Amino acid sequence: MLKKKMIMEKALDLFAKQGFEATSVQQITDYCGISKGAFYLSFKSKDELILGIIDYFMEQITSDIDYIVKGTSDEEDILYLYYHAMFDSFYKHSDFAKIFIKEQMQSVNKELIGKFHYYDSLMDKSILALIERLYGEEVEHIKYDLVYCVKGLANVYSTLFLFNDVPLDVNLLSRSLVEKTNILAKHTTVPFVSQEHLQMFHQPMTEEVTKESILEMLEQIIDEMEESIEKESLILLKEQLLERTLSPAIVRGLLENIRNHSHCKWISYLLRQHFEI
């Protein structure tokens, strides 16, 4: 897994400079300092590599947003932190996003659409939880509509720096969108999106996340990581997954130990869902 991350990070540099089509597997392996055989042990093709990069980015932001919604103690900060995390991530990876949108990725479009449906459904759940926590029963009749308002604001404003090279002040933009969202929450009276719409928009998961699949992922990460507090925490979390002996407070502490490690973000997200923390 760590080798796969290295290949993705190196390949991303080349994609940003040359585009997807102009970048060959040979160029990627030369840039990574590995053989083609080593590349194909990690990825079956360049298309699979690109999908892996998309997975990596979406897993990072999905995990971050979930942590903000569940882990922020001051409710007044949640919405600001959500917008800040979204735009900060977009800004850091804007070169990849521009190339991706420009080249459209026709050769992997069907699988790509499935991935976006999956991550979109996870994001909707996090935004809905954010709205319910922030506004409560006051927005019960419009909360599903608000989910799409929040997503729409983030998507539209991201185009400012993706396509127009507008300087980005993440703090100012986040504060501005918090104000707009609060106005919508307070004054919207005619919602369009309902719970039924939300369920209809989302496709079923293509691959079920099971206890066994989480355990397999844990074992792979543990095997590849060097000795560290993160590795020790992962070992304890694996034991907790097999047999629950630790208190919720200790599990939260172990998850806190790993959540900022780039190789552990997605597994920390899956474990938070599994342990309902």
C-alpha positions as CSV (number, residue, x, y, z in Angstrom):
1,M,0.0,0.0,0.0
2,L,2.8,2.4,0.8
3,K,4.4,1.7,-2.6
4,K,1.1,2.4,-4.3
5,K,0.9,5.7,-2.5
6,M,4.4,6.6,-3.7
7,I,3.5,5.7,-7.3
8,M,0.3,7.8,-7.1
9,E,2.2,10.8,-5.7
10,K,4.9,10.7,-8.4
11,A,2.5,10.0,-11.2
12,L,0.4,13.0,-10.1
13,D,3.4,15.3,-10.7
14,L,3.7,14.0,-14.3
15,F,0.0,14.2,-14.9
16,A,0.0,17.8,-13.7
17,K,2.8,18.7,-16.2
18,Q,1.9,16.6,-19.2
19,G,-1.7,15.5,-18.9
20,F,-3.1,11.9,-18.7
21,E,-2.9,10.9,-22.3
22,A,0.7,12.2,-22.9
23,T,2.1,10.4,-19.8
24,S,3.1,6.8,-20.4
25,V,3.6,4.0,-17.9
26,Q,7.3,4.0,-18.9
27,Q,7.6,7.6,-17.9
28,I,5.9,7.0,-14.6
29,T,8.2,4.0,-13.8
30,D,11.3,6.0,-14.8
31,Y,10.2,9.0,-12.6
32,C,9.4,6.6,-9.7
33,G,12.7,4.7,-10.1
34,I,10.9,1.3,-10.3
35,S,10.5,-1.4,-13.0
36,K,7.4,-1.9,-15.1
37,G,6.9,-5.2,-13.2
38,A,6.8,-3.3,-9.9
39,F,4.3,-0.9,-11.3
40,Y,2.0,-3.7,-12.6
41,L,2.1,-5.4,-9.2
42,S,0.4,-2.3,-7.8
43,F,-1.8,-1.2,-10.8
44,K,-3.1,-3.3,-13.7
45,S,-3.0,-0.2,-16.0
46,K,-2.7,3.5,-16.2
47,D,-6.5,3.9,-16.0
48,E,-6.5,1.9,-12.7
49,L,-3.7,4.2,-11.4
50,I,-5.8,7.3,-12.2
51,L,-8.8,5.7,-10.4
52,G,-6.6,5.0,-7.5
53,I,-5.5,8.6,-7.3
54,I,-9.2,9.7,-7.3
55,D,-9.9,7.1,-4.6
56,Y,-7.0,8.5,-2.5
57,F,-8.2,12.1,-2.7
58,M,-11.8,11.3,-2.0
59,E,-10.9,9.1,0.9
60,Q,-8.8,11.9,2.4
61,I,-11.5,14.5,2.2
62,T,-14.3,12.1,3.2
63,S,-12.4,11.1,6.3
64,D,-11.6,14.8,7.2
65,I,-15.2,15.9,6.8
66,D,-16.5,13.0,8.9
67,Y,-14.1,13.9,11.7
68,I,-15.1,17.5,11.6
69,V,-18.8,16.7,11.9
70,K,-18.3,14.1,14.7
71,G,-15.3,15.5,16.5
72,T,-15.8,19.3,16.6
73,S,-17.0,20.3,20.1
74,D,-18.1,23.9,19.3
75,E,-21.1,23.7,17.0
76,E,-20.6,27.2,15.8
77,D,-17.3,26.1,14.2
78,I,-18.6,23.1,12.3
79,L,-19.9,24.8,9.2
80,Y,-16.8,27.0,8.9
81,L,-14.5,24.0,9.3
82,Y,-16.4,22.1,6.7
83,Y,-16.1,24.8,4.1
84,H,-12.5,25.4,5.0
85,A,-11.6,21.7,4.6
86,M,-13.3,21.5,1.3
87,F,-11.7,24.5,-0.3
88,D,-8.3,23.8,1.2
89,S,-8.4,20.3,-0.4
90,F,-9.6,21.7,-3.7
91,Y,-6.9,24.3,-3.7
92,K,-4.1,21.9,-2.9
93,H,-5.1,19.6,-5.7
94,S,-6.3,22.1,-8.2
95,D,-3.8,21.1,-10.9
96,F,-5.1,17.5,-10.9
97,A,-8.7,18.7,-10.9
98,K,-8.1,21.0,-13.9
99,I,-6.5,18.2,-16.0
100,F,-9.1,15.7,-14.9
101,I,-12.0,17.9,-16.0
102,K,-10.3,18.9,-19.2
103,E,-9.5,15.4,-20.4
104,Q,-12.8,14.0,-19.2
105,M,-11.4,10.5,-18.7
106,Q,-13.7,8.8,-21.3
107,S,-11.9,5.5,-21.1
108,V,-12.8,4.9,-17.4
109,N,-16.0,6.9,-17.4
110,K,-18.4,4.2,-16.3
111,E,-16.4,3.1,-13.3
112,L,-15.6,6.7,-12.5
113,I,-19.3,7.6,-12.3
114,G,-19.8,4.7,-9.9
115,K,-17.0,5.9,-7.7
116,F,-18.4,9.5,-7.6
117,H,-21.9,8.2,-6.7
118,Y,-20.3,6.3,-3.8
119,Y,-18.3,9.1,-2.4
120,D,-21.1,11.6,-3.0
121,S,-23.5,9.5,-0.9
122,L,-20.9,9.4,1.9
123,M,-20.5,13.2,1.7
124,D,-24.3,13.7,1.7
125,K,-24.5,11.7,5.0
126,S,-21.9,13.8,6.6
127,I,-23.5,17.1,5.5
128,L,-26.9,15.9,6.7
129,A,-25.4,15.1,10.1
130,L,-23.8,18.5,10.2
131,I,-27.1,20.3,9.4
132,E,-29.0,18.2,11.9
133,R,-26.5,19.0,14.6
134,L,-26.2,22.7,13.8
135,Y,-29.9,23.6,13.2
136,G,-31.9,20.8,14.8
137,E,-35.6,20.6,14.4
138,E,-35.8,24.1,13.1
139,V,-34.9,22.8,9.6
140,E,-36.5,19.4,9.7
141,H,-38.7,20.2,6.7
142,I,-35.9,21.6,4.6
143,K,-32.8,19.7,5.8
144,Y,-32.5,17.5,2.6
145,D,-32.7,20.6,0.5
146,L,-30.0,22.3,2.6
147,V,-27.7,19.4,1.9
148,Y,-27.7,20.3,-1.8
149,C,-27.5,24.0,-1.1
150,V,-24.3,23.4,0.9
151,K,-22.9,21.2,-1.8
152,G,-23.9,23.6,-4.5
153,L,-22.2,26.5,-2.8
154,A,-19.0,24.6,-2.4
155,N,-19.0,23.4,-6.0
156,V,-19.9,26.8,-7.6
157,Y,-17.3,28.8,-5.6
158,S,-14.6,26.2,-6.3
159,T,-14.8,27.1,-10.0
160,L,-13.4,30.6,-9.2
161,F,-9.9,29.3,-8.6
162,L,-10.2,26.2,-10.8
163,F,-10.9,28.0,-14.0
164,N,-10.4,31.7,-13.4
165,D,-7.2,31.8,-11.3
166,V,-8.8,34.0,-8.7
167,P,-6.6,34.3,-5.5
168,L,-8.1,32.2,-2.8
169,D,-8.6,33.5,0.8
170,V,-10.0,30.3,2.3
171,N,-10.8,32.0,5.6
172,L,-12.8,34.8,4.0
173,L,-14.6,32.4,1.6
174,S,-15.5,30.0,4.4
175,R,-16.9,32.8,6.6
176,S,-18.9,34.2,3.6
177,L,-20.5,30.8,2.9
178,V,-21.3,30.2,6.5
179,E,-23.3,33.4,6.4
180,K,-25.1,32.5,3.2
181,T,-25.9,29.0,4.6
182,N,-27.3,30.4,7.8
183,I,-29.6,32.7,5.7
184,L,-30.8,29.8,3.7
185,A,-31.4,27.7,6.8
186,K,-33.4,30.5,8.4
187,H,-35.5,31.8,5.5
188,T,-36.0,28.8,3.1
189,T,-39.7,27.9,3.0
190,V,-40.2,26.0,-0.3
191,P,-37.7,23.1,-0.3
192,F,-37.3,20.9,-3.4
193,V,-35.1,18.0,-2.4
194,S,-36.7,15.4,-0.1
195,Q,-35.5,12.3,1.6
196,E,-36.9,10.3,-1.3
197,H,-34.9,12.3,-3.7
198,L,-31.7,11.8,-1.7
199,Q,-32.3,8.0,-1.7
200,M,-33.1,8.0,-5.4
201,F,-30.0,10.0,-6.4
202,H,-27.6,7.5,-4.8
203,Q,-26.5,4.2,-6.2
204,P,-26.0,1.2,-4.0
205,M,-22.4,0.7,-3.0
206,T,-20.5,-1.4,-5.5
207,E,-18.5,-3.1,-2.8
208,E,-19.7,-3.7,0.7
209,V,-17.4,-2.6,3.5
210,T,-17.3,-5.5,5.9
211,K,-15.5,-6.3,9.1
212,E,-13.4,-8.7,7.2
213,S,-12.4,-6.2,4.5
214,I,-11.5,-3.6,7.2
215,L,-9.4,-6.3,9.0
216,E,-7.6,-7.1,5.7
217,M,-6.8,-3.4,5.1
218,L,-5.6,-3.1,8.7
219,E,-3.2,-6.0,8.3
220,Q,-1.8,-4.7,5.1
221,I,-1.1,-1.2,6.5
222,I,0.4,-2.7,9.7
223,D,2.7,-4.9,7.7
224,E,4.0,-2.0,5.6
225,M,4.4,0.7,8.3
226,E,7.6,1.3,10.3
227,E,7.5,1.2,14.1
228,S,5.6,4.2,15.3
229,I,2.8,5.3,17.6
230,E,0.5,5.0,14.6
231,K,1.5,1.4,14.0
232,E,1.1,0.5,17.7
233,S,-2.4,2.2,17.6
234,L,-3.3,0.2,14.5
235,I,-2.3,-3.1,16.2
236,L,-4.5,-2.3,19.2
237,L,-7.4,-1.3,16.9
238,K,-7.1,-4.6,15.0
239,E,-7.3,-6.4,18.4
240,Q,-10.4,-4.3,19.2
241,L,-11.9,-5.2,15.9
242,L,-11.5,-8.9,16.7
243,E,-12.6,-8.7,20.3
244,R,-14.0,-5.6,21.9
245,T,-12.1,-5.2,25.2
246,L,-11.2,-1.5,25.2
247,S,-13.5,1.4,26.4
248,P,-14.9,3.8,23.8
249,A,-12.6,6.6,25.3
250,I,-9.5,4.5,24.6
251,V,-10.7,3.6,21.1
252,R,-11.3,7.3,20.4
253,G,-7.7,8.0,21.6
254,L,-6.3,5.4,19.3
255,L,-8.2,6.7,16.3
256,E,-7.0,10.2,17.2
257,N,-3.4,8.9,17.0
258,I,-3.8,7.7,13.4
259,R,-6.2,10.1,11.8
260,N,-3.6,12.6,10.6
261,H,-1.3,10.0,9.0
262,S,-1.8,10.1,5.3
263,H,-1.8,6.3,5.0
264,C,-4.3,5.9,7.8
265,K,-7.1,8.4,7.0
266,W,-9.4,6.1,5.2
267,I,-9.0,3.2,7.7
268,S,-9.6,5.6,10.5
269,Y,-12.8,6.7,8.8
270,L,-14.0,3.1,8.3
271,L,-13.2,2.2,11.9
272,R,-15.1,5.2,13.2
273,Q,-18.1,4.0,11.2
274,H,-17.7,0.4,12.5
275,F,-17.2,1.4,16.1
276,E,-19.9,4.1,15.8
277,I,-17.6,6.8,17.2
